[in-house]
Amino acid sequence: MLSDDFSRAFRDPGPLVLALACGMALGIFGGAVTSGGDEPENGPATTVAAEEQQGASPEVGGESGDELPPPASDPSPPRGGPGSSGVSGIRLDALRAVERRYGGVAEAAVWVGGWQVPTVYGDAKRKMRMWSISKPVTAIAALRATPGGKPSAALAGAIEKALVESHNCAQRRVVLGLQTLTKKGPAGAQAAFDGVLADAGVRATPANVGSAIEDCAEYFSRPGTGGVDTGGNAAQFGTSEWTIVDAVTFARALGARKFGAPGDRVLELLRREKLVSEEQKRTGFTVPADWGAGRALGPWEPSYKAGWGGEHQREFMAAQIVTFPLQGQQIAIAVAFHPDKQPTSDDPGSTTAPAAVERMLRIIGAQVQRAAQG
């Protein structure tokens, strides 16, 4: 088992998400909208909308459920965002049905193209741990710190494993690599991590610091994982806290390519098919590797990262961030779900959270598609 700090900080295949809003030039976004990967064609997008209308796509865990359409006559606007009633046909208040169905509390945020602020559902000020969604931020920081932008094979391999498999010990190797590159240990890594978030317009709370090697001795004994000091402490960025607005703001910056070549590399890795790591197989992981955006928004080939955790703190949650271009507009989404019933392990499949996240993304995807079709 992983230690308390380390396992809670990073145990999830990429642990917050919400995906999409769409853009159709003047008809949808050109003045009527001011509310917040990859390029989908009309065919796949239509398929997503059709699945949502039919309610035929299986949810996480294999359940087929009734569709939860947005209330056609509800005059209330989405909470917290610039989209007023009827804007783009996107009504995040439709997510109330997900809370009722799956028993819990949801947050969601959508940011489209040139919107000045995102549309938000739920508590925009609620602080939540980043969990494995911290991994893309760490990867960008490490790539930025690499001389000439050319990471060692060990660091490059760890970044890929951390983002595609959400491998926790690979993430520990990325953190230690960042600490080595900054030459200032956990404090230097924290400053670099904060710098990435600051460039996106985001601030998170400082990370916990703990043993560098605990729970990962076997991983660091493998060829090609060395080159860093494992005798000290390491920053545990999954323990940093932010809000759903912070999450969608970072996703927006990533999709808008605000981080140069390091961000582009991370964006490409997040678009890849997700895999289950040996850690997850060993400790228990009972949802598909592509749960959430991979299944709900797959036709749009999104770049996305999931994160979950909190069983130890009795505050379990699951979240995802998502970004992709759609009809000339960059879409950014963040979603989180906090189930009422707390699990006895950090296996997300032992809770309703993955199914709730996926359902939220399907509802949003269907609304985005309908809006894009005018």
N, C-alpha and C positions, 0 to 999 in steps of 0.2 A: 504493500500500500504506500501511497505517497504521504509525505509529512503533511501536517495540517496546513501550514502556510503555503507550501508548494502545491499540494493537491488542490486546495481551494483556489489558489491563484490561477492555475492553468489547466485544471482537469476538464476539458471539454473539447470536442473537435471544433473548436473555434466557436465560441462561446461565443446579438443583440440582433433582428433584421426586419427590415421592412422593405418592400421593394416597390418602387415605381411611382410614377405619375407620368404623364405623357405629354407630348407636345405636338401640336399640329399647327404650326405657323399661326397666322392671324386668327383663324377661326376659334382656336382654343386658348393660345397663350398670348396672343398679341394685344394685350390691353385689357381683355376680359379677365385675365388671370394675373394675379400678383401673389399668390399664396406662397416648395422643395421637394459581369458584363458582356452581350454586346449587341451589335446592331441587329435588332429583330426585323424580320420582314413581315409583310402583312399576313402571309400564310400562317406562320407560327403564332403570331399574336392573336389571330382569329381563333386558332385552336385553343389558346388559353381561355379566351372569352367563352367559347363554346363549352369547354369543360366546366367552367364556373356556372354557366346557366343550367347545364344538365345535372350538375352535382355528381358527375360520374367518376371523377378522378379520386383514387383512393387517398386517404389521409395517411399521415405517419402511423404506422402500426397496421395498415391494411384496411382500415375502416372506410367504407363509403358513406358519406353523410349528405344530408339535405343541404342545398345551397342556402347561404345566408345573404340574400340580396340587400342592397342599400334601400332604405325606405323611400319609395318613390314620392310620397307626399310629405315627408318630413321637412318643414321649412327651416329647421335650425341649421346654422352653418357648422363646419368643422371647428372643433375647439382650438383656440390658440393661434390659428394661422391666418394668412392673408386671404385665403380663399373664402369668399362669402357664399351665401346660399346659392347653389346652382353652379358655382364656378367649376368649369371643366367636368361637371358631373361627379366630382370626387367628394364623397361625404365620409369622413372618417368616423363619424358617429355610428355608422353601420357596425363598427367593431364592438359596440356594446353587446351585440348578440353573441359574439365570441366569448366575452367574459361570462355571460350567463350559461352558455353551453358547456364551457370547459372549467368553470369554477375558479375564478382568479381575477387578477387585475392586469390590464394591458396598458402599454404606452406605445405610441406609434408616431412617426414623423415622416413627412414626404416633402422633398425639395426638388422642384423642377427648374431646369435651365436658369433663366434670368430672374426668378422670384427673389425678392429681397429677404424674405424670411420663410421658413418652412411652415406647412400646415401641421398641426400637432394634435394628437388625441391623448388624453390622460394627463397625468401630472408632469408638466414640463420641467419642474424643479426637483423631482425625485432623484436622489443620488443612488447609483447602483454600481457594483463592481464591474470592471471591464472584462474580467475573466479572459478568455482566449481571443477576444476582439482586440486585446492589447498586442497581439502578435504582429499584425500588419504595421502598427506604429513602431514597434521594436525593430522590425526588419528594415523599414525605411531609415531609421536612425543609424543602424549598423552599416547599411550600404552607403549612406552619406559620409560616414566616418572612415570608410575604406579608401586608402590612398589610390588615386587614379580611378576610383570607381570599380576596381577589380578585386573582389573579395577572394580570399583563399578558397580552395576546393572544400575545406572543412566548413567554413562559414557559409558558403553558397549552398552546400548540401543541407546544412542545418536549417537555413531559411526556408528552403523548399519543403523540407519535411515538416517544419513547424506550421507552414501555411496550408499545405495540401492534406496532410494527415492530422494536423493539430497536435503534433507529437510534443509532449511536455518537456522531455529531456532534451530534445532538439532545440526547443525554445530556450532552455537553460543554457545551451551552448551558444545561441545567438546573443543572449544577455552577457555572458562572460566574454564573448568576442567584442561586444560593444564596450565593455568595461576595459578590456585590454587596449582597444583602439583609442579610447579617450585618455588612457593612462591615469585615470582618477577613480577607478573602482566604481562602486555603486553610485557615488555622488556624480561622477562624470557621466555614467549611463543615464541617470535621472535627468540631468541637464539636457542631454541629447534627445531623450524621449520627449521632454517638455517642449523642446525646440520644434519638433515635428508637429505637435499639437498646436503650438502657438502659430505656426505658419498656416494652419487651417482655421485659426480663430477660436481655438478650444483650450480650455484649461481643466486638468484633472487633478485630483488629490495625489500627494506623493505616495509612492509604493512602499510596502513593507520590505524589509531586508532580512534575509535568512541564509542558511548554509548553502554554499554553492554546489556541493557534491551530494548532499543527502538525497536518497532515493534514486540517484542517477549514476551510481558507481559502475554498474554494469554497462550502461550506455557509454560512459567515458573510457571504458576499457577497450572499446572497439577501435579498430584501425580507422584513421581519418577523422577522429573526433577531438584530438588533442590540440596543442598549441595555445592553451589558455590556462590560467591559474585556477585550479579547482580547490585550493586550500582555504580560501577565504569565504566571504559572503557574496551574495548576488541580489540584485534588485528583483523583486517579484511583482512585475507590472500588472499582473492580473488583479491585484488587490487595489489598484488605483480606482477611484470612483469618478463617474461623470454622469451626465443626464442624457435622456433620449435626444434632446436637442444637440448636445455635444456630439453624440454618435452620428446623427444624420449630417451634421456640419462637417465632420471628418470624412464621411463617405462622399459628400459632395466635392470636397477638395481633392480627394483621391481620384474620383471620376473625371474631374476637370483638369487633371494632370498638373496639379500645383506643386508636386514634389520632384519634378524632373525625371531623369532616368531611373533613380531608385524607386520612385512611385510607380513608374511605368512597369518596372519589373514585378513589383508587388501586385499591381493590377492584373498582370498576365497570369501570375501564379494563382491568384484568387479566382480566376476564371476556369481553372482546370477542374477536372472531375475530382471530387473529394474522395479520400480513401480513409479507411479505419486503421489506426495505428495498432501495433502489437500491445501498447499500453492499454488501449481501450478494450481490446479483446480480452486481456488478462483481468482487468478490473470490472468489466461488465459494461456493455454498450449495446442497447437493444433497439436502436432506431437506424434507418438507412443512413449511410454516410452523406447522402445528398439531401437530407431532410431540410425542410424549409424552402429556401429560395431555389435550390437545385431542382426540386420537384414541382413547386408551385409556379416558378417563373422560368423554367428550363428553356422554353423556346426562344427566349430573349438572350440566352447565354450570358447571364449576369456574373459579375465579379462579386463574390460575397464571402463573409466570414461569420461563423457562429461562435457563441460563447455561452457557457452556463456554469452554475455552481452555487454554493451557498447552503448546502445541506447541513454542514457543520454549524453554521450560524443560525439555522432554522429560518433562512431567508432565501430559499432556492428560487432561481429564476433562469430563464433562457432568453437569449436575444440574438439578433442577426443584424448586420449592416449589408446593404446591397447597393450596387451602382451599375448602370448600363446606359448606353445611348438609345434613344427611341425617336425616330422621325425628326432628327435634327436637334433634339433636346436631351441634355444629360439628366438622367433620373437618379435620385439618391433616396434611399429609404432606410429607416431604422425601426425595428420592432422589438418589444420585450414583453414577456408574460411571466407573472408571478403567481403560481398556483396556490390556491387556498390550502390544499392538502400537502403537507411537507413529506418528502421522501426519506427513506432510511439510508440511501446511498446517493452518490452524485451521477448515477445513470439517468440521463434525461428521459429515457424511455419508461422509467418508473413513475413519471408524472404526466400530466396533460399538457405540459408546456410545449413540446415539439408540435403536437397536433394543433394547438392553438396558434402558434407562430405561423405554421403552414397555412391554416385557414385564413388568418389575417392577410397573408400575402396573396392568396388566391382572390380574396374579395377586392383588395386594392388593385391587383392585376386586371381583374375583370372591369373595374371601374375605369381604369386607365385606358384599356382597350376601347371600351364604349365611347369614352370621351374623344379618343383619337379618330374614331370613325364618324364623329360629328353628331 
